[in-house]
C-alpha cells in the first residue's frame, strides 16, 4: 500500500466512523439500538450500495471475535458488582440451562417450519439463543429498571456468549455427532477454566496496578483494558472460554477500587463504541441485500418461535426456583435482544465448511434486523405497562454529558503542591473568574464540599467547574495564586506559565 492509498483508506475509514457516530444520536432519538444503523452503513457500502466487495467469512470471524472481546471488556468495566452479586446464580443458570432450552426449542421450530437438516437447525438455534451484550448495554442502561431486572439481563448477556460459542463449535463439526456427555464435559471445562483465568488475572491486576507507579495517568486505562484482552487470549490458548475470562477480569478490576476509574471507564466506553461500529459495519458489508428477500418469511417464522416460545420457556424454567414476579418474567422474556453476536456466530459454520451454512448468515441477519426493530423501541412502553418503572420516570442522566454540556462547562482537577501558596488559602478568597468555582475538595481520601470556613491544605485535590471561555483565565489565576498568593495581581503575577 502506497502512502497515497493509506491517506484514502484513512479518509474513508474516518468518514464511516463519523457517520456512524452521528447515527448514534439519531438512534437514541427514535429509541433504536445504534447497531441497526451501523449495519445499514455497512450494507450501504457493500455490493448493492457503493460496491465494495467483502465475502471473507474467516476474516469477519476473526475481527468479529476480537471486537466482541473488546465489547465484553467494556461491559465488565462498566458493571457494578453490587448490582449483579446476588444475581450470579440466576444469571448463570439462564446463560447455560436457558441457552440449552432455547437452542433445542428454536432448532425444533426451524426443523418443522423450514425443513432444514437437524445440523443446520441446531446451529441456527444455538446461534440466535445468545442475548447480545452490546445491544443490552446500549438500551437497558438508559432505562430506569429495577436493579434486579437490569442486573440480571446484563449479567446474562456477559455470561451467555461462552456456552453459545461452545455449542456452535460443537454443532459445526462434520459429520455431526451429538454426544451429551461430550457437550457437558466441554462446557464444564471451558467455563470453569475460563472463570479461573478471568478471576485470577483480575485479582492479580487489582493487586498490581495500584502498586505500579506509571509515568502517565493515561497508561492506567490502557493497562486495565489490556488485562481484559490478555485474559481473553490466555483462555483461548488454554482452549477455554475467552469471552467469560475477559468479562470476569473486567468486572473484578472495575470493582477493586482502582485509581483513575472514571478515566478508565471513559476510555473503555470509547473503545467499546469503536469496536461496535467496526463490527457492525463489517457485518453489514458481509451480506448482500439483494439475496435477503427470500429469507424474510423464514426469519419471521423462526424469530417468532424464538421470541414467543423458546425465550419465555428458557426464562420460566431457568428461574423457576428464584421466585421472581410474573412481571419480571414477562420483561426478561421479551428483552432477550439479539445483535452482532448471532451474526458473528453465523460465520463459524461457514468457516468450518458445514454444507448449506451460507444460508444461515442471511437468515440470521434478517432475523436480527427485524426483531431488533420490534423489540428495541417496545422495551420502555412494556416496562411501563408491566409497572416496572413509573410513567413519570426520566431516563438515567449521563453525568459526563448532560449538565456540563448545557453551559459548555469543563471539570478541572488540581493537586496542591507542598510549596504552593494555595496552602492555607480560602476557596472564596481565590477570586476565580466568574462562573468558575471549587465544587469539591478531596483530602486524605475523603471528599467534601468547601464551606466559607474551609482552608485549602497542601496535598488537597481540588475539583473546579468552569466554562470553556473561562478555562484559560481560571488556570492563569490558579497558577498566580499558587506562586504569589491571593494578592498575586498586586505583585504583577498574571499567572502566565513560567
LOMAR-622326 format. One record per residue (C-alpha): x, y, z; residue number from 1; residue in one letter. Coordinates in steps of 0.5 Angstrom, whole numbers, plus 500, padded with zeros to 3 digits. Layout:
R   x   y   z volum voti
R   X   Y   Z   NUM    A
...
END
This chain:
R   x   y   z volum voti
R 500 500 500     1    X
R 503 507 498     2    X
R 503 513 502     3    X
R 497 516 498     4    X
R 493 510 498     5    X
R 494 510 506     6    X
R 491 517 506     7    X
R 485 515 502     8    X
R 484 509 507     9    X
R 484 513 513    10    X
R 480 519 510    11    X
R 474 513 508    12    X
R 475 510 515    13    X
R 474 516 519    14    X
R 469 518 515    15    X
R 465 512 516    16    X
R 467 513 523    17    X
R 464 520 524    18    X
R 458 518 520    19    X
R 456 512 525    20    X
R 458 517 531    21    X
R 452 522 528    22    X
R 448 516 527    23    X
R 448 514 535    24    X
R 445 521 536    25    X
R 439 519 531    26    X
R 438 512 534    27    X
R 438 515 541    28    X
R 432 520 539    29    X
R 428 514 536    30    X
R 429 509 541    31    X
R 433 504 537    32    X
R 440 501 538    33    X
R 445 504 534    34    X
R 447 497 532    35    X
R 442 498 527    36    X
R 444 504 524    37    X
R 452 501 524    38    X
R 449 495 520    39    X
R 446 500 515    40    X
R 452 504 514    41    X
R 456 497 512    42    X
R 450 495 508    43    X
R 450 502 504    44    X
R 458 501 503    45    X
R 457 494 500    46    X
R 456 490 494    47    X
R 449 493 493    48    X
R 451 500 495    49    X
R 457 504 494    50    X
R 460 497 491    51    X
R 465 495 496    52    X
R 466 487 496    53    X
R 467 483 502    54    X
R 466 476 503    55    X
R 472 473 507    56    X
R 468 470 513    57    X
R 474 468 516    58    X
R 477 475 517    59    X
R 470 477 519    60    X
R 470 472 524    61    X
R 477 474 527    62    X
R 476 481 527    63    X
R 469 480 530    64    X
R 471 476 535    65    X
R 476 481 537    66    X
R 471 486 537    67    X
R 467 482 542    68    X
R 472 481 547    69    X
R 473 489 547    70    X
R 466 490 548    71    X
R 465 485 554    72    X
R 471 488 557    73    X
R 468 495 556    74    X
R 461 492 559    75    X
R 465 489 565    76    X
R 469 495 567    77    X
R 462 499 567    78    X
R 459 494 571    79    X
R 457 495 578    80    X
R 459 489 583    81    X
R 454 491 588    82    X
R 448 490 582    83    X
R 450 483 580    84    X
R 453 480 586    85    X
R 446 477 588    86    X
R 444 475 581    87    X
R 450 471 579    88    X
R 446 464 581    89    X
R 440 466 576    90    X
R 444 469 571    91    X
R 449 463 571    92    X
R 443 459 570    93    X
R 440 463 565    94    X
R 446 463 561    95    X
R 447 456 561    96    X
R 441 452 562    97    X
R 437 458 559    98    X
R 441 458 553    99    X
R 441 450 552   100    X
R 433 450 552   101    X
R 433 456 548   102    X
R 437 452 543   103    X
R 433 446 543   104    X
R 426 449 542   105    X
R 429 454 537   106    X
R 432 448 533   107    X
R 426 444 533   108    X
R 422 450 530   109    X
R 427 451 525   110    X
R 427 444 523   111    X
R 419 443 523   112    X
R 418 450 519   113    X
R 424 451 514   114    X
R 425 443 513   115    X
R 432 445 515   116    X
R 437 439 517   117    X
R 438 438 524   118    X
R 445 440 524   119    X
R 443 447 521   120    X
R 437 447 525   121    X
R 441 446 532   122    X
R 446 451 529   123    X
R 441 456 528   124    X
R 438 455 535   125    X
R 445 456 538   126    X
R 447 462 534   127    X
R 441 466 536   128    X
R 440 464 543   129    X
R 445 469 546   130    X
R 443 475 548   131    X
R 448 481 546   132    X
R 452 485 551   133    X
R 453 491 546   134    X
R 445 491 545   135    X
R 443 490 552   136    X
R 448 495 555   137    X
R 446 501 550   138    X
R 439 500 551   139    X
R 438 498 558   140    X
R 443 503 561   141    X
R 438 508 560   142    X
R 432 505 562   143    X
R 431 506 570   144    X
R 429 499 571   145    X
R 429 496 578   146    X
R 437 494 579   147    X
R 435 486 580   148    X
R 432 486 573   149    X
R 437 491 569   150    X
R 443 487 573   151    X
R 440 480 571   152    X
R 440 482 564   153    X
R 447 485 564   154    X
R 450 479 568   155    X
R 446 474 563   156    X
R 449 478 557   157    X
R 456 478 560   158    X
R 456 470 561   159    X
R 452 467 556   160    X
R 457 468 550   161    X
R 461 463 552   162    X
R 456 457 552   163    X
R 453 459 546   164    X
R 460 459 542   165    X
R 462 452 545   166    X
R 455 450 542   167    X
R 456 453 536   168    X
R 463 450 535   169    X
R 461 443 537   170    X
R 455 443 532   171    X
R 460 446 527   172    X
R 463 439 527   173    X
R 462 435 520   174    X
R 460 430 521   175    X
R 455 432 527   176    X
R 456 428 533   177    X
R 452 430 538   178    X
R 454 427 545   179    X
R 451 430 551   180    X
R 457 427 555   181    X
R 462 431 551   182    X
R 458 437 551   183    X
R 457 437 558   184    X
R 465 436 559   185    X
R 467 441 554   186    X
R 462 446 557   187    X
R 465 445 564   188    X
R 472 445 562   189    X
R 471 452 558   190    X
R 467 455 563   191    X
R 471 453 569   192    X
R 478 454 567   193    X
R 475 461 563   194    X
R 473 463 570   195    X
R 479 461 574   196    X
R 483 465 569   197    X
R 479 471 569   198    X
R 478 472 576   199    X
R 485 470 577   200    X
R 488 475 573   201    X
R 483 480 575   202    X
R 485 480 582   203    X
R 493 480 580   204    X
R 491 486 576   205    X
R 488 489 582   206    X
R 493 488 587   207    X
R 499 490 582   208    X
R 496 496 579   209    X
R 496 501 585   210    X
R 503 499 587   211    X
R 506 501 580   212    X
R 508 508 579   213    X
R 506 509 572   214    X
R 509 515 569   215    X
R 503 518 566   216    X
R 496 517 568   217    X
R 493 515 561   218    X
R 497 509 562   219    X
R 493 506 567   220    X
R 486 505 563   221    X
R 491 502 557   222    X
R 494 497 563   223    X
R 487 496 565   224    X
R 484 494 558   225    X
R 490 490 556   226    X
R 489 486 562   227    X
R 482 484 560   228    X
R 484 483 553   229    X
R 490 479 556   230    X
R 485 474 560   231    X
R 481 473 553   232    X
R 487 471 550   233    X
R 490 467 555   234    X
R 484 463 556   235    X
R 483 462 548   236    X
R 490 459 548   237    X
R 488 454 554   238    X
R 482 452 550   239    X
R 477 455 555   240    X
R 472 461 554   241    X
R 476 467 553   242    X
R 469 471 553   243    X
R 468 469 560   244    X
R 475 471 562   245    X
R 475 478 559   246    X
R 468 479 562   247    X
R 470 477 569   248    X
R 477 480 569   249    X
R 474 487 567   250    X
R 469 486 573   251    X
R 474 484 578   252    X
R 478 490 576   253    X
R 473 495 576   254    X
R 470 494 583   255    X
R 477 493 586   256    X
R 478 501 588   257    X
R 483 502 582   258    X
R 486 509 581   259    X
R 483 513 575   260    X
R 477 509 575   261    X
R 473 515 571   262    X
R 478 516 566   263    X
R 479 508 565   264    X
R 471 507 564   265    X
R 471 513 559   266    X
R 477 510 555   267    X
R 474 503 555   268    X
R 467 506 553   269    X
R 470 510 547   270    X
R 474 503 545   271    X
R 467 499 546   272    X
R 464 504 541   273    X
R 469 504 536   274    X
R 469 496 537   275    X
R 462 496 536   276    X
R 462 501 530   277    X
R 467 497 526   278    X
R 464 490 528   279    X
R 457 492 525   280    X
R 460 496 519   281    X
R 464 490 518   282    X
R 458 485 518   283    X
R 454 490 514   284    X
R 459 489 509   285    X
R 459 481 509   286    X
R 452 481 507   287    X
R 449 482 500   288    X
R 442 485 501   289    X
R 439 483 494   290    X
R 440 476 497   291    X
R 436 477 503   292    X
R 429 478 500   293    X
R 428 470 501   294    X
R 429 470 508   295    X
R 424 475 511   296    X
R 419 470 512   297    X
R 423 464 514   298    X
R 427 469 519   299    X
R 420 472 522   300    X
R 418 464 523   301    X
R 424 462 527   302    X
R 424 469 530   303    X
R 417 468 533   304    X
R 419 461 535   305    X
R 425 464 539   306    X
R 421 471 542   307    X
R 414 467 544   308    X
R 416 460 546   309    X
R 424 459 546   310    X
R 426 465 550   311    X
R 420 465 555   312    X
R 421 458 556   313    X
R 428 458 558   314    X
R 427 464 563   315    X
R 421 461 566   316    X
R 425 454 567   317    X
R 431 457 569   318    X
R 429 462 574   319    X
R 423 457 577   320    X
R 427 457 584   321    X
R 428 464 585   322    X
R 421 467 586   323    X
R 421 473 581   324    X
R 415 476 580   325    X
R 411 475 573   326    X
R 412 482 571   327    X
R 420 481 571   328    X
R 419 474 568   329    X
R 415 477 562   330    X
R 420 483 561   331    X
R 426 478 562   332    X
R 423 474 556   333    X
R 422 480 552   334    X
R 428 483 553   335    X
R 433 478 550   336    X
R 436 482 545   337    X
R 440 480 539   338    X
R 445 484 536   339    X
R 452 483 533   340    X
R 454 476 537   341    X
R 449 472 533   342    X
R 452 475 526   343    X
R 459 473 528   344    X
R 457 466 530   345    X
R 454 465 524   346    X
R 461 466 520   347    X
R 463 460 525   348    X
R 460 454 521   349    X
R 462 457 514   350    X
R 469 457 516   351    X
R 468 450 518   352    X
R 465 448 512   353    X
R 458 446 514   354    X
R 454 444 508   355    X
R 449 450 507   356    X
R 451 454 512   357    X
R 452 460 508   358    X
R 444 461 508   359    X
R 445 461 516   360    X
R 448 468 515   361    X
R 443 471 511   362    X
R 437 468 515   363    X
R 441 471 522   364    X
R 442 478 519   365    X
R 435 479 517   366    X
R 432 476 524   367    X
R 437 481 528   368    X
R 434 487 524   369    X
R 427 485 524   370    X
R 427 483 532   371    X
R 431 489 534   372    X
R 426 494 530   373    X
R 421 490 534   374    X
R 424 489 541   375    X
R 428 495 542   376    X
R 423 501 541   377    X
R 418 497 545   378    X
R 422 496 552   379    X
R 420 502 555   380    X
R 413 502 554   381    X
R 413 495 556   382    X
R 417 497 562   383    X
R 411 502 564   384    X
R 406 497 562   385    X
R 408 492 567   386    X
R 409 497 572   387    X
R 417 496 573   388    X
R 418 504 572   389    X
R 413 509 573   390    X
R 411 513 568   391    X
R 414 520 570   392    X
R 421 517 571   393    X
R 426 520 567   394    X
R 432 517 563   395    X
R 438 516 567   396    X
R 443 522 567   397    X
R 449 521 564   398    X
R 453 526 568   399    X
R 459 527 564   400    X
R 455 529 558   401    X
R 448 532 561   402    X
R 449 538 566   403    X
R 456 541 564   404    X
R 454 541 556   405    X
R 449 546 557   406    X
R 453 551 559   407    X
R 459 549 555   408    X
R 463 547 562   409    X
R 469 543 564   410    X
R 472 540 570   411    X
R 479 542 572   412    X
R 483 538 578   413    X
R 489 541 581   414    X
R 493 538 587   415    X
R 496 543 591   416    X
R 504 542 592   417    X
R 508 542 598   418    X
R 511 549 597   419    X
R 504 552 594   420    X
R 502 559 597   421    X
R 495 556 596   422    X
R 496 552 602   423    X
R 492 556 608   424    X
R 488 560 603   425    X
R 480 560 603   426    X
R 477 558 597   427    X
R 472 564 596   428    X
R 479 569 597   429    X
R 482 566 591   430    X
R 477 570 587   431    X
R 477 566 581   432    X
R 474 569 574   433    X
R 466 568 575   434    X
R 463 563 574   435    X
R 469 558 576   436    X
R 468 555 583   437    X
R 472 550 587   438    X
R 466 545 588   439    X
R 470 539 592   440    X
R 476 538 596   441    X
R 479 531 597   442    X
R 483 531 603   443    X
R 486 524 605   444    X
R 482 520 601   445    X
R 475 524 604   446    X
R 471 529 599   447    X
R 467 535 602   448    X
R 464 541 599   449    X
R 468 547 601   450    X
R 465 552 606   451    X
R 466 559 608   452    X
R 471 557 614   453    X
R 474 552 610   454    X
R 482 553 609   455    X
R 486 549 603   456    X
R 492 545 605   457    X
R 498 542 601   458    X
R 496 535 598   459    X
R 489 537 597   460    X
R 486 535 591   461    X
R 481 541 588   462    X
R 475 540 583   463    X
R 474 546 579   464    X
R 468 547 575   465    X
R 469 553 570   466    X
R 467 554 563   467    X
R 471 553 556   468    X
R 471 561 556   469    X
R 474 562 563   470    X
R 478 556 563   471    X
R 485 559 561   472    X
R 484 565 566   473    X
R 482 561 571   474    X
R 488 557 570   475    X
R 492 563 570   476    X
R 489 565 576   477    X
R 491 559 580   478    X
R 498 559 578   479    X
R 499 566 580   480    X
R 496 565 587   481    X
R 500 558 588   482    X
R 506 562 586   483    X
R 505 569 589   484    X
R 499 568 594   485    X
R 492 572 594   486    X
R 495 578 592   487    X
R 498 576 586   488    X
R 496 581 582   489    X
R 498 587 586   490    X
R 505 584 585   491    X
R 504 584 578   492    X
R 504 576 577   493    X
R 499 575 572   494    X
R 499 567 572   495    X
R 503 566 565   496    X
R 506 560 565   497    X
R 514 561 567   498    X
END
